[in-house]
Amino acid sequence: MALLSWSNQYLIGNDLIDAEHEELFRLINDFHTLWVEARNRQDIAKILHQLIVYAQMHFQHEEKIMEDAGYQMLAEHQKIHESMIDKIFELHASYAEGHLRLEIETMKFVKSWLLDHILDHDYRFRNYLARTQNASGEAAPQTAEGKS
């Protein structure tokens, strides 16, 4: 049972960022499936760890792409990434300590983390990419409706 469904509405306009966002959706759905199926804590902790490692790698890639594009809000975006990683590490540590309500708290966090981050902060970068690509004569990224 999927918690999140990938859609073209989440596309940013950079192939690497978009592919990594889609993979984050898959990892979150895997985490959710293990949780719903009441799998053992070791399986859940393993997928949560994979999610953390992948998110860190993704944030590094995303920040490099933003830096290369001359994105003026990079420093702010990096602080948001740091805060998100700190929170997920905190949740992971609490989970490892056996706190019972953590699964629900973690599930809420990872769902809102990905959706809110993409739909707010990453969309700002998408809009920046569209403006800079339009100014340079390149094709603008397409949204789900096929409009830029």
Helices and strands as residue ranges (DSSP letters): G 8-10, H 15-36, H 41-68, H 74-96, H 102-116, I 117-122, H 123-136
